[in-house]
Amino acid sequence: MSDFQDFLKRQFTHVAIGEFKVGKFAEARELYQEAIATYSNGFKGAYLLQEPGTDRGISVIFWESVEDMTENQNEAYQAIMKKMLPLFAQTPITALYEVVCAIEPSPDASRDIN
């Protein structure tokens, strides 16, 4: 029964949508990578997306649980976020989402069809 319960367990994502001051995206990306490196238990992956030609971006961080996300916001993480905060043009919009569907490409999807 435990395997079935594990199957039903859903991941969570923390999503942040924001814009950095002109020319500050690269610096923010470095700080983002430093912050991600502090994560441990429950961390499942992260993506930082940049709208081409702009300083706007979206961060998507995957977590095993909301508790794991909260526990990983330690002192080191907070110090990095404090450095990143002045780089934002305005306060980012953040939200928590539950992953309700994940679709992986099939092994056949990479074959050419002629």
C-alpha positions in Angstrom: 0.0 0.0 0.0 2.9 2.3 0.6 4.0 2.2 -3.0 0.4 3.2 -4.0 0.5 6.2 -1.6 3.9 7.3 -2.9 2.4 7.2 -6.4 -0.4 9.5 -5.4 2.0 12.0 -3.7 2.3 15.2 -5.8 5.2 17.6 -6.1 4.9 21.3 -5.6 6.5 24.2 -7.5 7.4 27.7 -6.3 7.0 30.0 -9.3 8.3 33.6 -9.4 7.8 36.0 -12.2 9.8 39.1 -12.2 11.9 41.7 -14.0 15.4 42.9 -13.1 16.9 46.3 -13.6 18.4 46.8 -17.0 21.5 44.7 -17.5 21.2 42.9 -14.1 19.8 39.5 -15.3 23.3 37.9 -15.6 24.2 38.9 -12.0 20.8 37.7 -10.8 21.3 34.4 -12.6 24.6 33.8 -10.7 22.9 34.5 -7.4 20.0 32.3 -8.4 22.4 29.4 -9.0 24.1 30.1 -5.6 20.7 30.0 -3.9 19.7 26.8 -5.6 23.0 25.2 -4.5 22.0 25.6 -0.9 18.9 23.4 -1.3 19.0 19.8 -0.1 16.1 17.6 1.2 13.1 17.5 -1.0 14.6 19.6 -3.8 13.6 18.1 -7.2 15.0 20.6 -9.7 14.8 24.2 -10.9 14.5 26.2 -14.1 15.2 29.9 -14.7 13.7 31.2 -17.9 14.5 34.5 -19.5 12.3 36.3 -22.1 14.7 36.8 -25.0 16.1 40.4 -25.3 14.7 41.5 -21.9 15.5 41.4 -18.2 12.2 39.6 -17.5 12.2 36.0 -16.3 10.4 33.2 -14.5 11.8 30.8 -11.9 10.2 27.4 -11.4 11.5 25.3 -8.5 10.2 21.8 -7.9 9.8 20.4 -4.3 8.8 17.1 -2.8 6.6 19.0 -0.3 5.7 22.5 0.9 7.5 21.6 4.2 10.7 20.8 2.3 10.5 24.2 0.5 10.1 26.0 3.8 12.9 24.1 5.5 15.4 25.0 2.7 15.0 28.7 3.2 17.9 28.7 5.6 20.3 31.4 6.6 22.6 30.9 3.6 19.6 31.1 1.2 18.3 34.3 3.0 21.7 36.0 2.7 21.8 35.3 -1.1 18.2 36.6 -1.5 19.2 39.7 0.3 21.9 40.4 -2.3 19.4 39.7 -5.1 16.5 41.9 -3.9 18.1 45.2 -5.1 18.5 43.8 -8.6 14.7 43.6 -9.2 13.0 46.4 -11.0 9.9 45.7 -8.9 8.8 43.0 -6.5 8.3 39.7 -8.3 5.0 37.9 -8.3 5.3 34.5 -6.5 2.9 31.6 -6.2 2.9 28.0 -5.1 1.5 25.3 -7.4 0.8 21.6 -7.1 2.0 19.5 -10.0 -1.2 17.7 -11.1 0.1 16.3 -14.4 3.6 15.6 -15.8 4.1 14.3 -19.3 7.4 12.9 -20.4 8.2 12.4 -24.1 7.9 8.9 -25.3 11.1 7.1 -26.5 9.6 7.0 -30.0 9.2 10.8 -30.1 12.8 11.4 -31.0 12.7 9.2 -34.2 12.3 10.8 -37.6 9.1 9.8 -39.4 9.5 9.5 -43.1 
